[in-house]
Amino acid sequence: EKGGYEHFMIKEIYEQSKAVRETMSARIAKDDSAIVMDELKWNKEFLNSIRKIFIVACGTAYHAGFVGKYYIEKLARIPVEVDIASEFRYRSPIIDDRTLTIVISQSGETSDTLAALKEAKRLGSKTLAVTNVVGSSIAREADQVVYTWAGPEIAVASTKAYTTQLIMMFMLSLYMSEIKKTIEKDYTKHLIGALRQVPSQIHEILEDVEPIKTFAQKYGFNEDVFFIGRSLDYAVALEGSLKLKEISYIHAEAYAAGELKHGTLALIIEGVPVIALATQESVYEKTLSNIKEVKARDAVVIGIALANDDQIEKYVDHIIKVPTTDELLAPLLAVVPLQLLAYYAAITRGCDVDKPRNLAKSVTVE
Ligand code: F6R
């Protein structure tokens, strides 16, 4: 059932290209001019009336929500708050009937996410579930549901669920932007064109994993690793760090690169691996200056950048490049080497990749 792969996790990493294609299929208009969400039964007046969105989830799905916030705010111009489900459900959020609560859950069974969804409904919010499992508790409880169509995810560490959730959040944002008329048609077309490239670009990354394997073998025995990035790169850093922790048991921390000097820089000493994401054009120079800061403390920097970046080599010790894309879609590509890094680091350390200690695939208790 692992289809020739050694673990479910690596199988699912490789399935991402196909999975994201499935998420998109039937949801893009033939002429690439718009996103079609036939499954959403809301009228445009309701969508136009939304003043506030909460995105609520746990773990990796929460990290997808983080990316979703950037997408919705940038494209549809609706204020978004992202919450961890176990926080949201106990913190009396301010909600009315012009609030939309989006819950994200691969399994559709996570207890805190389900409880948060019920709480949002009780307070009068409209609700939308983004999930992978048809007929799951969360799918049944929400007013509306969109499925990610990633196929079953078996490994405890979530990979293809995350990338398909990002695609879904991106498409939902474009869909809302169309209704709210917040962006130009040409820009929509450009973004949809870039979206269509993502499956083959993921495939391209997966064709040559040797350099990543080598880094994992080289640095897999370090006990601390830092991930830094700004904007969407920060969101990806959070996910890369979680992946590494949960399956390789290496202590990993993700930092918004601009926050380093507010404390964490004290931990950056000679030889500490820092994975620096630098795919975001709008904050690129700022990220470079943070990279220089950690280099000045003799950290070993592995940069993750786009293929068209011809500067970064000068500032980092090692570089992993992913295909060039629009910065909004870069998380879908940048996360893949981080998933692989976690996987090969876990293998290097002899960890049980598919069943990390103390963790369960579906967290149905609080
Ligand atoms: C991490 C991981 C967990 C889940 C979290 C939510 O790799 O898998 O953090 O993302 O438990 O699960 P779902 O999405 O099923 O609600």
Boltz pocket constraint, residues with backbone or C-beta under 6 A from the ligand:
constraints:
  - pocket:
      binder: B
      contacts: [[A, 58], [A, 59], [A, 60], [A, 61], [A, 62], [A, 104], [A, 105], [A, 106], [A, 107], [A, 108], [A, 109], [A, 110], [A, 113], [A, 155], [A, 156], [A, 157], [A, 158], [A, 159], [A, 242], [A, 243], [A, 246], [A, 360], [A, 361], [A, 362], [A, 363]]
      max_distance: 6.0
